[in-house]
Structure formats: structure tokens, C-alpha cells
Amino acid sequence: MTAQPEPRRAGLLPVAWGDEIYWEEWGSASGLPALYLHGGPGGSLGTSAYRHRFDLDRSA
């Protein structure tokens, strides 16, 4: 697995009551998509640590 220093894309998704959800896109553009949800801020994820659970170089 190759560690990418930055996400390919990132942003804020507007949701109900004026809140926003932060999202990031990592890995191969031709890879299989995966959605990783976690319980919110303050966890032990660090800086995008969850991406290490996936093979970011794998294509579909």
C-alpha cells in the first residue's frame, strides 16, 4: 500500500439544520468505492487514519 499524503478531494456536505459533514476521497479513481462512517470527533482516528484500513492502490 502506498500512503497518499493528501486526499484527492475533500469537502463539506450540507445536511439538516445547517450542519455539515466533512468528507474525503482517497485512493485510485478506478477503485471500488467504500464508505467509512465513525462516531464523530474525538475518536482515535487521528488524521484520516481510517484510510490505512483499505488498499488505496487497488483498482476495480
mmCIF file as Biopython writes it, N, C-alpha, C and O atoms, coordinates in Angstrom:
data_model
#
loop_
_atom_site.group_PDB
_atom_site.id
_atom_site.type_symbol
_atom_site.label_atom_id
_atom_site.label_alt_id
_atom_site.label_comp_id
_atom_site.label_asym_id
_atom_site.label_entity_id
_atom_site.label_seq_id
_atom_site.pdbx_PDB_ins_code
_atom_site.Cartn_x
_atom_site.Cartn_y
_atom_site.Cartn_z
_atom_site.occupancy
_atom_site.B_iso_or_equiv
_atom_site.auth_seq_id
_atom_site.auth_asym_id
_atom_site.pdbx_PDB_model_num
ATOM 1   N N  . MET A ? 1  ? 0.823   -1.181 0.000   1.0 0.0 1  A 1 
ATOM 2   C CA . MET A ? 1  ? 0.000   0.000  0.000   1.0 0.0 1  A 1 
ATOM 3   C C  . MET A ? 1  ? 0.869   1.248  0.000   1.0 0.0 1  A 1 
ATOM 4   O O  . MET A ? 1  ? 1.846   1.343  0.743   1.0 0.0 1  A 1 
ATOM 5   N N  . THR A ? 2  ? 0.505   2.182  -0.829  1.0 0.0 2  A 1 
ATOM 6   C CA . THR A ? 2  ? 1.217   3.454  -0.887  1.0 0.0 2  A 1 
ATOM 7   C C  . THR A ? 2  ? 0.451   4.483  -0.074  1.0 0.0 2  A 1 
ATOM 8   O O  . THR A ? 2  ? -0.753  4.660  -0.265  1.0 0.0 2  A 1 
ATOM 9   N N  . ALA A ? 3  ? 1.135   5.155  0.823   1.0 0.0 3  A 1 
ATOM 10  C CA . ALA A ? 3  ? 0.486   6.188  1.633   1.0 0.0 3  A 1 
ATOM 11  C C  . ALA A ? 3  ? 0.387   7.473  0.814   1.0 0.0 3  A 1 
ATOM 12  O O  . ALA A ? 3  ? 1.396   7.997  0.342   1.0 0.0 3  A 1 
ATOM 13  N N  . GLN A ? 4  ? -0.815  7.966  0.652   1.0 0.0 4  A 1 
ATOM 14  C CA . GLN A ? 4  ? -1.016  9.240  -0.030  1.0 0.0 4  A 1 
ATOM 15  C C  . GLN A ? 4  ? -0.930  10.351 1.012   1.0 0.0 4  A 1 
ATOM 16  O O  . GLN A ? 4  ? -1.524  10.237 2.085   1.0 0.0 4  A 1 
ATOM 17  N N  . PRO A ? 5  ? -0.198  11.425 0.710   1.0 0.0 5  A 1 
ATOM 18  C CA . PRO A ? 5  ? -0.044  12.484 1.695   1.0 0.0 5  A 1 
ATOM 19  C C  . PRO A ? 5  ? -1.303  13.332 1.892   1.0 0.0 5  A 1 
ATOM 20  O O  . PRO A ? 5  ? -1.501  13.904 2.964   1.0 0.0 5  A 1 
ATOM 21  N N  . GLU A ? 6  ? -2.150  13.415 0.873   1.0 0.0 6  A 1 
ATOM 22  C CA . GLU A ? 6  ? -3.346  14.257 0.917   1.0 0.0 6  A 1 
ATOM 23  C C  . GLU A ? 6  ? -4.499  13.546 0.208   1.0 0.0 6  A 1 
ATOM 24  O O  . GLU A ? 6  ? -4.260  12.737 -0.688  1.0 0.0 6  A 1 
ATOM 25  N N  . PRO A ? 7  ? -5.746  13.833 0.593   1.0 0.0 7  A 1 
ATOM 26  C CA . PRO A ? 7  ? -6.872  13.264 -0.139  1.0 0.0 7  A 1 
ATOM 27  C C  . PRO A ? 7  ? -6.941  13.851 -1.550  1.0 0.0 7  A 1 
ATOM 28  O O  . PRO A ? 7  ? -6.487  14.971 -1.787  1.0 0.0 7  A 1 
ATOM 29  N N  . ARG A ? 8  ? -7.521  13.075 -2.496  1.0 0.0 8  A 1 
ATOM 30  C CA . ARG A ? 8  ? -7.709  13.595 -3.859  1.0 0.0 8  A 1 
ATOM 31  C C  . ARG A ? 8  ? -8.716  14.733 -3.855  1.0 0.0 8  A 1 
ATOM 32  O O  . ARG A ? 8  ? -8.545  15.734 -4.550  1.0 0.0 8  A 1 
ATOM 33  N N  . ARG A ? 9  ? -9.768  14.565 -3.065  1.0 0.0 9  A 1 
ATOM 34  C CA . ARG A ? 9  ? -10.790 15.605 -2.930  1.0 0.0 9  A 1 
ATOM 35  C C  . ARG A ? 9  ? -11.304 15.588 -1.491  1.0 0.0 9  A 1 
ATOM 36  O O  . ARG A ? 9  ? -11.216 14.569 -0.806  1.0 0.0 9  A 1 
ATOM 37  N N  . ALA A ? 10 ? -11.826 16.694 -1.052  1.0 0.0 10 A 1 
ATOM 38  C CA . ALA A ? 10 ? -12.420 16.796 0.283   1.0 0.0 10 A 1 
ATOM 39  C C  . ALA A ? 10 ? -13.416 17.941 0.261   1.0 0.0 10 A 1 
ATOM 40  O O  . ALA A ? 10 ? -13.341 18.830 -0.588  1.0 0.0 10 A 1 
ATOM 41  N N  . GLY A ? 11 ? -14.340 17.910 1.194   1.0 0.0 11 A 1 
ATOM 42  C CA . GLY A ? 11 ? -15.315 18.988 1.234   1.0 0.0 11 A 1 
ATOM 43  C C  . GLY A ? 11 ? -16.277 18.839 2.388   1.0 0.0 11 A 1 
ATOM 44  O O  . GLY A ? 11 ? -16.120 17.976 3.252   1.0 0.0 11 A 1 
ATOM 45  N N  . LEU A ? 12 ? -17.271 19.695 2.384   1.0 0.0 12 A 1 
ATOM 46  C CA . LEU A ? 12 ? -18.322 19.669 3.395   1.0 0.0 12 A 1 
ATOM 47  C C  . LEU A ? 12 ? -19.651 19.431 2.693   1.0 0.0 12 A 1 
ATOM 48  O O  . LEU A ? 12 ? -19.977 20.114 1.721   1.0 0.0 12 A 1 
ATOM 49  N N  . LEU A ? 13 ? -20.414 18.468 3.183   1.0 0.0 13 A 1 
ATOM 50  C CA . LEU A ? 13 ? -21.719 18.125 2.638   1.0 0.0 13 A 1 
ATOM 51  C C  . LEU A ? 13 ? -22.787 18.727 3.543   1.0 0.0 13 A 1 
ATOM 52  O O  . LEU A ? 13 ? -22.880 18.356 4.714   1.0 0.0 13 A 1 
ATOM 53  N N  . PRO A ? 14 ? -23.606 19.662 3.014   1.0 0.0 14 A 1 
ATOM 54  C CA . PRO A ? 14 ? -24.654 20.245 3.846   1.0 0.0 14 A 1 
ATOM 55  C C  . PRO A ? 14 ? -25.719 19.204 4.197   1.0 0.0 14 A 1 
ATOM 56  O O  . PRO A ? 14 ? -26.147 18.437 3.334   1.0 0.0 14 A 1 
ATOM 57  N N  . VAL A ? 15 ? -26.139 19.178 5.440   1.0 0.0 15 A 1 
ATOM 58  C CA . VAL A ? 15 ? -27.196 18.272 5.896   1.0 0.0 15 A 1 
ATOM 59  C C  . VAL A ? 15 ? -28.228 19.092 6.681   1.0 0.0 15 A 1 
ATOM 60  O O  . VAL A ? 15 ? -28.162 20.321 6.679   1.0 0.0 15 A 1 
ATOM 61  N N  . ALA A ? 16 ? -29.158 18.441 7.337   1.0 0.0 16 A 1 
ATOM 62  C CA . ALA A ? 16 ? -30.262 19.112 8.014   1.0 0.0 16 A 1 
ATOM 63  C C  . ALA A ? 16 ? -29.803 20.110 9.069   1.0 0.0 16 A 1 
ATOM 64  O O  . ALA A ? 16 ? -28.716 19.991 9.633   1.0 0.0 16 A 1 
ATOM 65  N N  . TRP A ? 17 ? -30.648 21.082 9.316   1.0 0.0 17 A 1 
ATOM 66  C CA . TRP A ? 17 ? -30.487 22.082 10.377  1.0 0.0 17 A 1 
ATOM 67  C C  . TRP A ? 17 ? -29.188 22.889 10.272  1.0 0.0 17 A 1 
ATOM 68  O O  . TRP A ? 17 ? -28.664 23.355 11.283  1.0 0.0 17 A 1 
ATOM 69  N N  . GLY A ? 18 ? -28.675 23.052 9.064   1.0 0.0 18 A 1 
ATOM 70  C CA . GLY A ? 18 ? -27.487 23.865 8.871   1.0 0.0 18 A 1 
ATOM 71  C C  . GLY A ? 18 ? -26.175 23.188 9.226   1.0 0.0 18 A 1 
ATOM 72  O O  . GLY A ? 18 ? -25.123 23.825 9.185   1.0 0.0 18 A 1 
ATOM 73  N N  . ASP A ? 19 ? -26.219 21.903 9.576   1.0 0.0 19 A 1 
ATOM 74  C CA . ASP A ? 19 ? -24.986 21.173 9.891   1.0 0.0 19 A 1 
ATOM 75  C C  . ASP A ? 19 ? -24.283 20.745 8.611   1.0 0.0 19 A 1 
ATOM 76  O O  . ASP A ? 19 ? -24.869 20.787 7.529   1.0 0.0 19 A 1 
ATOM 77  N N  . GLU A ? 20 ? -23.035 20.338 8.735   1.0 0.0 20 A 1 
ATOM 78  C CA . GLU A ? 20 ? -22.237 19.856 7.603   1.0 0.0 20 A 1 
ATOM 79  C C  . GLU A ? 20 ? -21.483 18.605 8.013   1.0 0.0 20 A 1 
ATOM 80  O O  . GLU A ? 20 ? -21.100 18.444 9.172   1.0 0.0 20 A 1 
ATOM 81  N N  . ILE A ? 21 ? -21.274 17.720 7.045   1.0 0.0 21 A 1 
ATOM 82  C CA . ILE A ? 21 ? -20.475 16.507 7.255   1.0 0.0 21 A 1 
ATOM 83  C C  . ILE A ? 21 ? -19.220 16.636 6.408   1.0 0.0 21 A 1 
ATOM 84  O O  . ILE A ? 21 ? -19.300 16.872 5.203   1.0 0.0 21 A 1 
ATOM 85  N N  . TYR A ? 22 ? -18.059 16.483 7.037   1.0 0.0 22 A 1 
ATOM 86  C CA . TYR A ? 22 ? -16.786 16.537 6.315   1.0 0.0 22 A 1 
ATOM 87  C C  . TYR A ? 22 ? -16.546 15.202 5.628   1.0 0.0 22 A 1 
ATOM 88  O O  . TYR A ? 22 ? -16.782 14.151 6.224   1.0 0.0 22 A 1 
ATOM 89  N N  . TRP A ? 23 ? -16.079 15.227 4.379   1.0 0.0 23 A 1 
ATOM 90  C CA . TRP A ? 23 ? -15.777 14.009 3.635   1.0 0.0 23 A 1 
ATOM 91  C C  . TRP A ? 23 ? -14.429 14.141 2.936   1.0 0.0 23 A 1 
ATOM 92  O O  . TRP A ? 23 ? -13.961 15.244 2.653   1.0 0.0 23 A 1 
ATOM 93  N N  . GLU A ? 24 ? -13.811 12.977 2.661   1.0 0.0 24 A 1 
ATOM 94  C CA . GLU A ? 24 ? -12.535 12.916 1.937   1.0 0.0 24 A 1 
ATOM 95  C C  . GLU A ? 24 ? -12.600 11.792 0.920   1.0 0.0 24 A 1 
ATOM 96  O O  . GLU A ? 24 ? -13.282 10.791 1.140   1.0 0.0 24 A 1 
ATOM 97  N N  . GLU A ? 25 ? -11.894 11.950 -0.196  1.0 0.0 25 A 1 
ATOM 98  C CA . GLU A ? 25 ? -11.776 10.912 -1.216  1.0 0.0 25 A 1 
ATOM 99  C C  . GLU A ? 25 ? -10.301 10.547 -1.348  1.0 0.0 25 A 1 
ATOM 100 O O  . GLU A ? 25 ? -9.458  11.398 -1.634  1.0 0.0 25 A 1 
ATOM 101 N N  . TRP A ? 26 ? -10.005 9.265  -1.136  1.0 0.0 26 A 1 
ATOM 102 C CA . TRP A ? 26 ? -8.634  8.756  -1.194  1.0 0.0 26 A 1 
ATOM 103 C C  . TRP A ? 26 ? -8.557  7.613  -2.177  1.0 0.0 26 A 1 
ATOM 104 O O  . TRP A ? 26 ? -9.591  7.048  -2.534  1.0 0.0 26 A 1 
ATOM 105 N N  . GLY A ? 27 ? -7.382  7.254  -2.624  1.0 0.0 27 A 1 
ATOM 106 C CA . GLY A ? 27 ? -7.153  6.047  -3.403  1.0 0.0 27 A 1 
ATOM 107 C C  . GLY A ? 27 ? -7.319  6.230  -4.896  1.0 0.0 27 A 1 
ATOM 108 O O  . GLY A ? 27 ? -7.369  7.349  -5.406  1.0 0.0 27 A 1 
ATOM 109 N N  . SER A ? 28 ? -7.403  5.103  -5.585  1.0 0.0 28 A 1 
ATOM 110 C CA . SER A ? 28 ? -7.484  5.055  -7.041  1.0 0.0 28 A 1 
ATOM 111 C C  . SER A ? 28 ? -8.867  5.504  -7.520  1.0 0.0 28 A 1 
ATOM 112 O O  . SER A ? 28 ? -9.886  5.060  -6.991  1.0 0.0 28 A 1 
ATOM 113 N N  . ALA A ? 29 ? -8.896  6.378  -8.515  1.0 0.0 29 A 1 
ATOM 114 C CA . ALA A ? 29 ? -10.166 6.830  -9.077  1.0 0.0 29 A 1 
ATOM 115 C C  . ALA A ? 29 ? -10.924 5.685  -9.726  1.0 0.0 29 A 1 
ATOM 116 O O  . ALA A ? 29 ? -12.147 5.749  -9.848  1.0 0.0 29 A 1 
ATOM 117 N N  . SER A ? 30 ? -10.225 4.642  -10.144 1.0 0.0 30 A 1 
ATOM 118 C CA . SER A ? 30 ? -10.880 3.488  -10.767 1.0 0.0 30 A 1 
ATOM 119 C C  . SER A ? 30 ? -11.135 2.363  -9.766  1.0 0.0 30 A 1 
ATOM 120 O O  . SER A ? 30 ? -11.562 1.276  -10.152 1.0 0.0 30 A 1 
ATOM 121 N N  . GLY A ? 31 ? -10.877 2.616  -8.495  1.0 0.0 31 A 1 
ATOM 122 C CA . GLY A ? 31 ? -11.069 1.601  -7.464  1.0 0.0 31 A 1 
ATOM 123 C C  . GLY A ? 31 ? -12.526 1.458  -7.044  1.0 0.0 31 A 1 
ATOM 124 O O  . GLY A ? 31 ? -13.386 2.238  -7.455  1.0 0.0 31 A 1 
ATOM 125 N N  . LEU A ? 32 ? -12.787 0.458  -6.226  1.0 0.0 32 A 1 
ATOM 126 C CA . LEU A ? 32 ? -14.121 0.251  -5.683  1.0 0.0 32 A 1 
ATOM 127 C C  . LEU A ? 32 ? -14.378 1.262  -4.572  1.0 0.0 32 A 1 
ATOM 128 O O  . LEU A ? 32 ? -13.530 1.443  -3.698  1.0 0.0 32 A 1 
ATOM 129 N N  . PRO A ? 33 ? -15.522 1.915  -4.592  1.0 0.0 33 A 1 
ATOM 130 C CA . PRO A ? 33 ? -15.803 2.892  -3.541  1.0 0.0 33 A 1 
ATOM 131 C C  . PRO A ? 33 ? -16.102 2.213  -2.208  1.0 0.0 33 A 1 
ATOM 132 O O  . PRO A ? 33 ? -16.646 1.110  -2.166  1.0 0.0 33 A 1 
ATOM 133 N N  . ALA A ? 34 ? -15.742 2.878  -1.143  1.0 0.0 34 A 1 
ATOM 134 C CA . ALA A ? 34 ? -16.051 2.404  0.206   1.0 0.0 34 A 1 
ATOM 135 C C  . ALA A ? 34 ? -16.464 3.618  1.031   1.0 0.0 34 A 1 
ATOM 136 O O  . ALA A ? 34 ? -15.898 4.702  0.886   1.0 0.0 34 A 1 
ATOM 137 N N  . LEU A ? 35 ? -17.435 3.431  1.880   1.0 0.0 35 A 1 
ATOM 138 C CA . LEU A ? 35 ? -17.891 4.495  2.763   1.0 0.0 35 A 1 
ATOM 139 C C  . LEU A ? 35 ? -17.541 4.091  4.182   1.0 0.0 35 A 1 
ATOM 140 O O  . LEU A ? 35 ? -17.942 3.024  4.647   1.0 0.0 35 A 1 
ATOM 141 N N  . TYR A ? 36 ? -16.797 4.938  4.867   1.0 0.0 36 A 1 
ATOM 142 C CA . TYR A ? 36 ? -16.386 4.648  6.240   1.0 0.0 36 A 1 
ATOM 143 C C  . TYR A ? 36 ? -17.027 5.682  7.149   1.0 0.0 36 A 1 
ATOM 144 O O  . TYR A ? 36 ? -16.745 6.873  7.023   1.0 0.0 36 A 1 
ATOM 145 N N  . LEU A ? 37 ? -17.871 5.252  8.049   1.0 0.0 37 A 1 
ATOM 146 C CA . LEU A ? 37 ? -18.524 6.151  8.995   1.0 0.0 37 A 1 
ATOM 147 C C  . LEU A ? 37 ? -17.965 5.895  10.385  1.0 0.0 37 A 1 
ATOM 148 O O  . LEU A ? 37 ? -17.695 4.751  10.751  1.0 0.0 37 A 1 
ATOM 149 N N  . HIS A ? 38 ? -17.793 6.954  11.154  1.0 0.0 38 A 1 
ATOM 150 C CA . HIS A ? 38 ? -17.323 6.779  12.522  1.0 0.0 38 A 1 
ATOM 151 C C  . HIS A ? 38 ? -18.175 7.636  13.447  1.0 0.0 38 A 1 
ATOM 152 O O  . HIS A ? 38 ? -19.006 8.416  12.983  1.0 0.0 38 A 1 
ATOM 153 N N  . GLY A ? 39 ? -17.977 7.500  14.707  1.0 0.0 39 A 1 
ATOM 154 C CA . GLY A ? 39 ? -18.843 8.107  15.703  1.0 0.0 39 A 1 
ATOM 155 C C  . GLY A ? 39 ? -18.632 9.573  15.982  1.0 0.0 39 A 1 
ATOM 156 O O  . GLY A ? 39 ? -19.195 10.092 16.947  1.0 0.0 39 A 1 
ATOM 157 N N  . GLY A ? 40 ? -17.867 10.246 15.202  1.0 0.0 40 A 1 
ATOM 158 C CA . GLY A ? 40 ? -17.722 11.682 15.403  1.0 0.0 40 A 1 
ATOM 159 C C  . GLY A ? 40 ? -16.357 12.082 15.912  1.0 0.0 40 A 1 
ATOM 160 O O  . GLY A ? 40 ? -15.446 11.258 15.995  1.0 0.0 40 A 1 
ATOM 161 N N  . PRO A ? 41 ? -16.219 13.355 16.254  1.0 0.0 41 A 1 
ATOM 162 C CA . PRO A ? 41 ? -14.921 13.885 16.660  1.0 0.0 41 A 1 
ATOM 163 C C  . PRO A ? 41 ? -14.444 13.299 17.987  1.0 0.0 41 A 1 
ATOM 164 O O  . PRO A ? 41 ? -15.230 12.813 18.800  1.0 0.0 41 A 1 
ATOM 165 N N  . GLY A ? 42 ? -13.157 13.364 18.168  1.0 0.0 42 A 1 
ATOM 166 C CA . GLY A ? 42 ? -12.576 12.959 19.439  1.0 0.0 42 A 1 
ATOM 167 C C  . GLY A ? 42 ? -12.160 11.510 19.520  1.0 0.0 42 A 1 
ATOM 168 O O  . GLY A ? 42 ? -11.628 11.074 20.540  1.0 0.0 42 A 1 
ATOM 169 N N  . GLY A ? 43 ? -12.396 10.752 18.455  1.0 0.0 43 A 1 
ATOM 170 C CA . GLY A ? 43 ? -12.017 9.345  18.456  1.0 0.0 43 A 1 
ATOM 171 C C  . GLY A ? 43 ? -10.519 9.172  18.289  1.0 0.0 43 A 1 
ATOM 172 O O  . GLY A ? 43 ? -9.765  10.144 18.336  1.0 0.0 43 A 1 
ATOM 173 N N  . SER A ? 44 ? -10.096 7.952  18.098  1.0 0.0 44 A 1 
ATOM 174 C CA . SER A ? 44 ? -8.667  7.654  17.956  1.0 0.0 44 A 1 
ATOM 175 C C  . SER A ? 44 ? -8.244  7.548  16.500  1.0 0.0 44 A 1 
ATOM 176 O O  . SER A ? 44 ? -7.253  6.883  16.198  1.0 0.0 44 A 1 
ATOM 177 N N  . LEU A ? 45 ? -8.973  8.187  15.588  1.0 0.0 45 A 1 
ATOM 178 C CA . LEU A ? 45 ? -8.645  8.098  14.167  1.0 0.0 45 A 1 
ATOM 179 C C  . LEU A ? 45 ? -7.452  8.950  13.778  1.0 0.0 45 A 1 
ATOM 180 O O  . LEU A ? 45 ? -6.810  8.680  12.763  1.0 0.0 45 A 1 
ATOM 181 N N  . GLY A ? 46 ? -7.150  9.950  14.546  1.0 0.0 46 A 1 
ATOM 182 C CA . GLY A ? 46 ? -6.047  10.828 14.178  1.0 0.0 46 A 1 
ATOM 183 C C  . GLY A ? 46 ? -6.376  11.563 12.893  1.0 0.0 46 A 1 
ATOM 184 O O  . GLY A ? 46 ? -7.532  11.916 12.660  1.0 0.0 46 A 1 
ATOM 185 N N  . THR A ? 47 ? -5.389  11.796 12.069  1.0 0.0 47 A 1 
ATOM 186 C CA . THR A ? 47 ? -5.593  12.488 10.806  1.0 0.0 47 A 1 
ATOM 187 C C  . THR A ? 47 ? -5.852  11.469 9.711   1.0 0.0 47 A 1 
ATOM 188 O O  . THR A ? 47 ? -4.913  10.916 9.139   1.0 0.0 47 A 1 
ATOM 189 N N  . SER A ? 48 ? -7.119  11.218 9.417   1.0 0.0 48 A 1 
ATOM 190 C CA . SER A ? 48 ? -7.542  10.293 8.357   1.0 0.0 48 A 1 
ATOM 191 C C  . SER A ? 48 ? -6.952  8.898  8.529   1.0 0.0 48 A 1 
ATOM 192 O O  . SER A ? 48 ? -6.702  8.217  7.534   1.0 0.0 48 A 1 
ATOM 193 N N  . ALA A ? 49 ? -6.725  8.463  9.741   1.0 0.0 49 A 1 
ATOM 194 C CA . ALA A ? 49 ? -6.088  7.173  9.989   1.0 0.0 49 A 1 
ATOM 195 C C  . ALA A ? 49 ? -6.885  5.998  9.448   1.0 0.0 49 A 1 
ATOM 196 O O  . ALA A ? 49 ? -6.311  4.944  9.175   1.0 0.0 49 A 1 
ATOM 197 N N  . TYR A ? 50 ? -8.197  6.153  9.285   1.0 0.0 50 A 1 
ATOM 198 C CA . TYR A ? 50 ? -9.032  5.077  8.778   1.0 0.0 50 A 1 
ATOM 199 C C  . TYR A ? 50 ? -8.644  4.632  7.370   1.0 0.0 50 A 1 
ATOM 200 O O  . TYR A ? 50 ? -8.908  3.487  7.005   1.0 0.0 50 A 1 
ATOM 201 N N  . ARG A ? 51 ? -8.035  5.485  6.581   1.0 0.0 51 A 1 
ATOM 202 C CA . ARG A ? 51 ? -7.689  5.115  5.195   1.0 0.0 51 A 1 
ATOM 203 C C  . ARG A ? 51 ? -6.687  3.969  5.143   1.0 0.0 51 A 1 
ATOM 204 O O  . ARG A ? 51 ? -6.593  3.283  4.125   1.0 0.0 51 A 1 
ATOM 205 N N  . HIS A ? 52 ? -5.944  3.750  6.212   1.0 0.0 52 A 1 
ATOM 206 C CA . HIS A ? 52 ? -4.964  2.659  6.245   1.0 0.0 52 A 1 
ATOM 207 C C  . HIS A ? 52 ? -5.631  1.287  6.333   1.0 0.0 52 A 1 
ATOM 208 O O  . HIS A ? 52 ? -4.961  0.262  6.207   1.0 0.0 52 A 1 
ATOM 209 N N  . ARG A ? 53 ? -6.941  1.265  6.548   1.0 0.0 53 A 1 
ATOM 210 C CA . ARG A ? 53 ? -7.690  0.011  6.575   1.0 0.0 53 A 1 
ATOM 211 C C  . ARG A ? 53 ? -8.003  -0.497 5.165   1.0 0.0 53 A 1 
ATOM 212 O O  . ARG A ? 53 ? -8.505  -1.610 5.008   1.0 0.0 53 A 1 
ATOM 213 N N  . PHE A ? 54 ? -7.715  0.300  4.151   1.0 0.0 54 A 1 
ATOM 214 C CA . PHE A ? 54 ? -8.037  -0.023 2.762   1.0 0.0 54 A 1 
ATOM 215 C C  . PHE A ? 54 ? -6.780  -0.029 1.904   1.0 0.0 54 A 1 
ATOM 216 O O  . PHE A ? 54 ? -5.809  0.662  2.214   1.0 0.0 54 A 1 
ATOM 217 N N  . ASP A ? 55 ? -6.796  -0.811 0.818   1.0 0.0 55 A 1 
ATOM 218 C CA . ASP A ? 55 ? -5.709  -0.813 -0.158  1.0 0.0 55 A 1 
ATOM 219 C C  . ASP A ? 55 ? -5.986  0.308  -1.155  1.0 0.0 55 A 1 
ATOM 220 O O  . ASP A ? 55 ? -6.778  0.122  -2.079  1.0 0.0 55 A 1 
ATOM 221 N N  . LEU A ? 56 ? -5.354  1.462  -0.989  1.0 0.0 56 A 1 
ATOM 222 C CA . LEU A ? 56 ? -5.631  2.638  -1.791  1.0 0.0 56 A 1 
ATOM 223 C C  . LEU A ? 56 ? -5.105  2.521  -3.216  1.0 0.0 56 A 1 
ATOM 224 O O  . LEU A ? 56 ? -5.467  3.334  -4.066  1.0 0.0 56 A 1 
ATOM 225 N N  . ASP A ? 57 ? -4.262  1.535  -3.501  1.0 0.0 57 A 1 
ATOM 226 C CA . ASP A ? 57 ? -3.711  1.355  -4.836  1.0 0.0 57 A 1 
ATOM 227 C C  . ASP A ? 57 ? -4.554  0.396  -5.674  1.0 0.0 57 A 1 
ATOM 228 O O  . ASP A ? 57 ? -4.357  0.304  -6.886  1.0 0.0 57 A 1 
ATOM 229 N N  . ARG A ? 58 ? -5.468  -0.305 -5.062  1.0 0.0 58 A 1 
ATOM 230 C CA . ARG A ? 58 ? -6.250  -1.327 -5.767  1.0 0.0 58 A 1 
ATOM 231 C C  . ARG A ? 58 ? -7.250  -0.691 -6.719  1.0 0.0 58 A 1 
ATOM 232 O O  . ARG A ? 58 ? -7.926  0.277  -6.369  1.0 0.0 58 A 1 
ATOM 233 N N  . SER A ? 59 ? -7.340  -1.248 -7.940  1.0 0.0 59 A 1 
ATOM 234 C CA . SER A ? 59 ? -8.323  -0.817 -8.930  1.0 0.0 59 A 1 
ATOM 235 C C  . SER A ? 59 ? -9.487  -1.793 -8.900  1.0 0.0 59 A 1 
ATOM 236 O O  . SER A ? 59 ? -9.385  -2.895 -8.361  1.0 0.0 59 A 1 
ATOM 237 N N  . ALA A ? 60 ? -10.589 -1.368 -9.488  1.0 0.0 60 A 1 
ATOM 238 C CA . ALA A ? 60 ? -11.794 -2.205 -9.527  1.0 0.0 60 A 1 
ATOM 239 C C  . ALA A ? 60 ? -11.581 -3.493 -10.273 1.0 0.0 60 A 1 
ATOM 240 O O  . ALA A ? 60 ? -12.504 -4.300 -10.388 1.0 0.0 60 A 1 
#
